[in-house]
């Protein structure tokens, strides 16, 4: 399973980098511009996007194959290859410096796989294996909240971050449900990671840390909905859901309701149904890569949590995956009739990819400790 995930991530990188595959002859001077681009910095957002794009590739490469010399050559060839081919794609900006960021992302991902805490145990108990999934999902939620990870020590930045909370309080019932369910799920996942008698206190410290970092990170704001959602979610879990006989079922239903409402907001029906796009990642292949990666983190968290909770209650992984696929497909079909939404096959595909990643980190083999240079 780890090898499959590794190859699929590689194919997705190629797909996203070379879409729509409308190759043309390279314009005059394109190669000279390409070779001169190694010192052209295109911005922090672009650099971070390229790092995050290759981090999963390095992570699953090391998990699947261990520490091999060819694992350095493969991402390098992939990174250089897609940049070279982008020379022949109108609308793409081939840049040699992106290769550096890609390799840095691969190294960071591979380094995480060599650490003990984010690496699948594979040989442990069922509870141990669930820890791997909990780490992956909590990491996805924190990454979504803390994008683009660039801090700023600027007083105006602090004020701008807090304006939606203190000066212009923003509130949304759909957003409140979204955040409350998310933090309730985080509280459940935290219970798998932290067995200390002070687990609740550590969770509050984690949440406080996230909000504090959001104030420091550029392009981030904190709203009244965010704060109330966190308080409501943690309160629901610690005071009710974890003790209720049907607590997990209720959490699953709330999670499904949140996905449904978030997917169909603002609930303005079209007079004429819109299009349904069968091309995977149609909406991701344009616009800001940073925003697209943020959306992937968010959906990865919610869809992964739904699969994990459905599997816990049913005891069947396949049932959990099929149910999550059907729910997302239903939402996408509903978006055909709603203004402001793009209906496409991407989310059901994302569910399958997330399911494979969860399966890999909960059943995969541990990293092989090999000696020598590449045997």
C-alpha positions in Angstrom: 0.0 0.0 0.0 2.8 2.4 0.8 4.3 1.9 -2.7 1.0 2.5 -4.3 0.5 5.8 -2.4 4.1 6.8 -3.4 3.5 6.2 -7.1 0.0 7.9 -7.0 1.6 11.0 -5.4 4.2 11.0 -8.2 1.5 10.8 -10.9 -0.5 13.6 -9.2 2.5 15.8 -9.2 3.0 15.2 -13.0 -0.8 15.7 -13.6 -1.0 18.9 -11.7 2.3 20.3 -13.1 1.6 19.5 -16.8 -2.2 20.0 -17.1 -3.7 20.6 -19.7 -1.0 18.9 -21.6 -1.3 21.2 -24.6 2.3 21.1 -25.6 3.6 23.6 -28.2 7.0 24.5 -29.6 9.1 26.4 -27.0 9.1 30.2 -27.7 12.3 32.0 -28.8 14.6 32.5 -25.8 12.6 30.1 -23.5 15.7 27.9 -22.8 17.9 30.9 -22.0 15.3 32.3 -19.7 14.9 28.9 -18.1 18.6 28.5 -17.3 18.8 32.0 -16.0 15.8 31.4 -13.6 17.8 29.6 -11.0 18.4 32.8 -9.1 14.8 34.2 -9.7 12.8 34.2 -6.5 9.1 34.1 -7.4 7.8 34.7 -3.9 7.4 33.0 -0.5 4.0 31.6 -1.4 5.3 29.9 -4.6 8.3 28.6 -2.7 6.2 27.2 0.1 3.8 25.6 -2.4 6.6 23.8 -4.1 7.9 22.5 -0.8 4.5 21.2 0.3 3.9 19.7 -3.1 6.9 17.3 -2.8 6.9 16.7 1.0 4.4 13.8 0.8 6.4 12.3 -2.1 9.6 12.2 0.1 7.6 11.0 3.1 6.0 8.0 1.4 9.2 7.3 -0.6 11.2 6.7 2.6 8.3 4.7 4.2 8.0 2.5 1.2 11.6 1.9 0.3 13.7 2.9 3.2 16.9 5.0 2.9 18.1 4.4 -0.7 20.4 6.5 -2.8 18.0 6.3 -5.8 15.4 8.1 -3.7 17.5 11.2 -4.1 17.8 10.8 -7.9 14.0 10.1 -8.4 12.5 13.3 -7.0 15.4 15.3 -8.7 14.6 13.8 -12.0 10.8 14.3 -11.5 11.3 18.0 -10.4 13.7 18.8 -13.3 11.5 16.8 -15.8 8.3 18.7 -15.0 10.1 22.1 -15.2 11.6 21.2 -18.6 8.3 20.1 -20.0 6.6 23.3 -18.7 8.8 25.2 -21.2 6.6 23.7 -23.9 3.3 24.5 -22.1 1.8 27.9 -22.7 0.8 29.7 -19.5 3.3 27.8 -17.4 6.4 29.5 -16.0 9.3 27.0 -15.9 11.7 28.0 -13.1 14.9 26.1 -12.1 14.7 27.5 -8.6 11.5 25.5 -8.1 13.6 22.4 -8.3 15.5 23.5 -5.2 12.2 24.0 -3.3 10.9 20.6 -4.5 14.1 18.9 -3.3 13.8 20.7 0.0 10.2 19.5 0.4 11.3 15.9 -0.5 14.0 16.1 2.2 11.6 17.4 4.8 9.1 14.7 4.0 11.7 12.0 4.1 13.2 13.4 7.3 9.7 13.2 9.0 9.5 9.5 7.9 12.7 8.8 9.8 11.4 10.3 13.0 9.7 7.9 15.4 6.5 9.9 16.1 5.1 10.4 12.6 6.1 7.0 11.3 3.7 4.1 11.0 4.3 1.5 13.7 2.9 -1.3 11.6 3.9 -3.9 14.2 2.0 -2.4 17.1 -1.5 -2.8 18.4 -4.6 -1.5 16.8 -4.5 1.5 19.2 -0.9 2.2 18.2 -1.9 2.2 14.5 -4.7 4.6 15.2 -2.1 7.0 16.6 -0.6 7.3 13.1 -3.9 8.3 11.6 -4.6 10.8 14.5 -1.2 12.4 13.9 -1.8 12.7 10.1 -5.3 14.2 10.6 -4.4 16.7 13.4 -1.4 17.7 11.3 -3.7 18.4 8.3 -6.1 20.5 10.4 -3.2 22.5 11.9 -1.6 23.0 8.5 -5.0 24.3 7.2 -5.3 26.7 10.1 -1.7 28.0 10.0 -1.2 28.4 6.2 1.0 30.0 4.8 3.3 29.4 7.8 5.0 32.8 7.4 5.2 34.8 10.7 5.3 38.6 10.8 6.4 40.7 13.8 4.3 43.7 12.8 1.8 45.5 15.0 -0.4 46.3 12.0 -0.5 42.6 11.2 -1.6 41.8 14.7 -4.4 44.3 14.6 -5.6 43.1 11.2 -5.7 39.6 12.4 -7.9 40.5 15.4 -10.2 43.0 13.7 -12.8 40.4 12.7 -12.9 39.3 16.4 -12.7 42.6 18.3 -13.8 45.4 16.0 -16.1 43.8 13.5 -17.3 40.5 15.0 -18.1 38.0 12.3 -20.6 35.1 12.9 -21.9 32.3 10.7 -24.0 29.4 11.8 -22.5 27.2 9.1 -19.0 28.3 10.0 -19.8 27.7 13.7 -20.8 24.1 13.0 -17.7 23.7 10.8 -15.3 24.8 13.5 -17.1 23.1 16.4 -17.2 19.7 14.6 -13.6 20.1 13.6 -12.4 20.8 17.1 -14.6 18.1 18.5 -12.9 15.7 16.1 -9.5 17.1 17.1 -10.4 16.5 20.8 -11.3 12.8 19.9 -8.0 12.4 18.0 -6.1 14.0 20.9 -7.5 11.4 23.2 -5.8 8.8 21.1 -2.5 10.6 21.4 -2.4 11.9 24.9 -3.3 9.5 27.8 -2.2 11.9 30.5 -4.6 12.9 33.2 -3.9 16.5 32.1 -4.9 15.7 28.5 -7.7 18.3 28.5 -5.3 21.0 29.7 -2.8 20.1 27.0 -5.6 20.3 24.4 -6.5 23.8 25.6 -2.8 24.8 25.3 -2.7 23.4 21.8 -5.8 25.4 20.8 -4.5 28.6 22.4 -1.2 28.1 20.6 -3.0 27.7 17.3 -4.9 31.0 17.8 -1.8 32.8 19.0 0.1 31.6 15.9 -2.7 32.7 13.6 -2.3 36.2 14.9 1.4 36.1 14.0 1.1 34.5 10.6 0.4 36.7 7.6 -2.9 36.6 5.8 -4.6 35.0 8.8 -7.5 36.3 10.8 -9.5 35.2 13.9 -13.2 35.7 13.9 -15.9 35.3 16.6 -17.0 32.1 14.8 -13.6 30.6 15.1 -13.4 31.2 18.9 -17.0 30.1 19.6 -16.5 27.1 17.4 -13.4 26.0 19.3 -15.1 26.4 22.7 -18.3 24.7 21.6 -16.4 21.8 19.9 -14.2 21.0 22.9 -17.1 21.4 25.3 -19.3 19.0 23.3 -16.6 16.4 23.3 -15.4 16.6 26.9 -18.8 17.2 28.5 -21.0 15.0 26.4 -19.9 13.1 23.3 -17.1 11.1 24.9 -19.4 9.9 27.7 -22.6 9.4 25.7 -23.4 5.9 24.7 -24.0 7.1 21.1 -21.4 9.9 21.2 -19.4 8.7 18.2 -22.5 8.2 16.1 -23.6 11.8 17.0 -20.2 13.1 16.1 -20.4 11.3 12.7 -23.8 12.8 12.0 -22.6 16.2 13.0 -19.6 15.8 10.7 -21.8 14.7 7.8 -24.2 17.6 8.4 -21.3 20.1 8.5 -19.9 18.8 5.2 -23.4 18.9 3.6 -24.1 22.5 4.7 -20.6 23.8 3.9 -20.8 22.1 0.5 -24.1 23.6 -0.4 -23.8 27.1 1.1 -24.9 29.8 0.3 -28.0 27.8 -0.6 -29.0 30.0 -3.6 -30.7 27.7 -6.2 -29.9 28.0 -9.9 -32.7 28.5 -12.3 -30.7 26.4 -14.8 -28.5 23.5 -13.5 -24.8 24.0 -13.9 -22.1 21.7 -15.3 -20.6 18.7 -13.7 -16.9 18.3 -14.4 -15.6 14.8 -14.7 -12.0 15.9 -14.9 -10.4 15.3 -11.5 -9.0 18.4 -9.8 -10.7 20.7 -12.4 -11.1 23.5 -9.8 -7.6 23.0 -8.4 -5.7 23.4 -11.7 -6.3 27.2 -11.8 -6.0 30.0 -9.3 -3.6 30.2 -6.3 -1.6 27.0 -5.5 -1.4 28.1 -1.9 -5.2 28.3 -1.6 -5.5 25.0 -3.3 -3.1 23.3 -0.9 -4.9 24.8 2.0 -8.2 23.3 0.7 -6.6 19.9 0.3 -5.4 20.1 4.0 -8.9 21.0 5.1 -10.7 18.4 3.1 -8.1 15.8 4.0 -8.8 16.4 7.7 -12.6 16.2 7.3 -12.8 13.3 4.9 -10.1 11.4 6.8 -11.9 12.0 10.1 -15.2 10.7 8.6 -13.5 7.6 7.3 -11.8 7.0 10.7 -15.0 7.4 12.7 -17.1 5.3 10.3 -14.6 2.6 10.5 -14.5 2.8 14.3 -18.3 2.4 14.5 -18.8 -0.2 11.7 -15.6 -2.1 12.0 -15.3 -2.1 8.2 -12.9 0.1 6.3 -14.5 -0.5 2.9 -17.9 0.5 4.3 -16.4 3.7 5.7 -14.7 4.6 2.4 -17.8 3.9 0.3 -20.0 5.9 2.6 -17.7 8.9 2.5 -17.5 8.6 -1.3 -21.3 8.5 -1.6 -21.7 11.5 0.7 -19.2 13.7 -1.2 -20.7 12.6 -4.6 -24.2 13.6 -3.3 -22.9 17.0 -2.3 -21.2 17.5 -5.6 -24.4 16.6 -7.5 -26.3 19.0 -5.3 -23.8 21.7 -6.2 -25.0 21.5 -9.8 -28.2 23.3 -8.6 -26.5 25.9 -6.3 -25.0 29.2 -7.3 -21.3 29.9 -6.5 -20.3 26.2 -6.5 -18.4 24.1 -9.0 -19.6 20.5 -9.2 -16.9 18.0 -10.1 -15.7 14.5 -9.4 -12.6 15.7 -7.4 -13.9 15.2 -3.8 -14.9 11.5 -4.2 -11.4 11.0 -5.8 -9.9 12.9 -2.8 -11.7 10.5 -0.4 -10.2 7.5 -2.2 -6.7 9.1 -2.0 -7.1 10.0 1.6 -8.3 6.5 2.4 -5.2 5.0 0.7 -3.0 7.3 2.8 -4.8 6.3 6.0 -4.5 2.7 5.1 -0.8 3.1 4.4 0.1 4.9 7.7 -2.0 2.4 9.8 -0.9 -0.9 8.1 2.4 -0.1 6.4 5.7 -1.5 7.2 8.2 0.4 9.4 11.1 2.1 7.7 13.8 -0.4 7.0 17.1 0.4 8.7 19.6 -0.4 6.1 23.3 0.1 6.0 25.5 0.9 3.1 25.0 3.4 0.4 22.2 1.9 -1.6 21.9 -1.8 -1.3 
